[in-house]
Amino acid sequence: MENEALRRLKDELGVINYKINYKTGVHLGVIEDFFDRKRDDIDPKDRAKIEAMLLKEKQ
């Protein structure tokens, strides 16, 4: 999933950053920087965790 698609999905679902942090274990600062568009590069493992969590929330 592309960066913008991942950000859109988070917005559509209304998931807060802390919930992503809690459910994935990804550092809150990384999550905030990515979703606030301060950075586009995140560790592929972290990205996979976030994407999986959001897709699960969508179901």
Contacts in CASP RR format, 6 or more apart in sequence:
PFRMAT RR
TARGET T0000
AUTHOR 0000-0000-0000
METHOD contacts of the structure
MODEL  1
MENEALRRLKDELGVINYKINYKTGVHLGVIEDFFDRKRDDIDPKDRAKI
EAMLLKEKQ
1 9 0 8 1.000
1 51 0 8 1.000
3 34 0 8 1.000
3 40 0 8 1.000
6 47 0 8 1.000
6 50 0 8 1.000
6 51 0 8 1.000
6 54 0 8 1.000
7 34 0 8 1.000
7 35 0 8 1.000
7 37 0 8 1.000
9 54 0 8 1.000
9 55 0 8 1.000
9 58 0 8 1.000
10 20 0 8 1.000
10 35 0 8 1.000
10 54 0 8 1.000
13 54 0 8 1.000
13 57 0 8 1.000
13 58 0 8 1.000
15 54 0 8 1.000
15 57 0 8 1.000
17 28 0 8 1.000
17 31 0 8 1.000
17 32 0 8 1.000
17 35 0 8 1.000
18 28 0 8 1.000
20 26 0 8 1.000
20 31 0 8 1.000
20 50 0 8 1.000
20 53 0 8 1.000
20 54 0 8 1.000
21 27 0 8 1.000
21 28 0 8 1.000
21 31 0 8 1.000
23 53 0 8 1.000
24 46 0 8 1.000
24 49 0 8 1.000
24 50 0 8 1.000
24 53 0 8 1.000
25 49 0 8 1.000
26 46 0 8 1.000
26 49 0 8 1.000
26 50 0 8 1.000
27 46 0 8 1.000
30 42 0 8 1.000
30 43 0 8 1.000
30 46 0 8 1.000
31 50 0 8 1.000
32 38 0 8 1.000
33 39 0 8 1.000
34 40 0 8 1.000
34 42 0 8 1.000
34 50 0 8 1.000
42 50 0 8 1.000
END
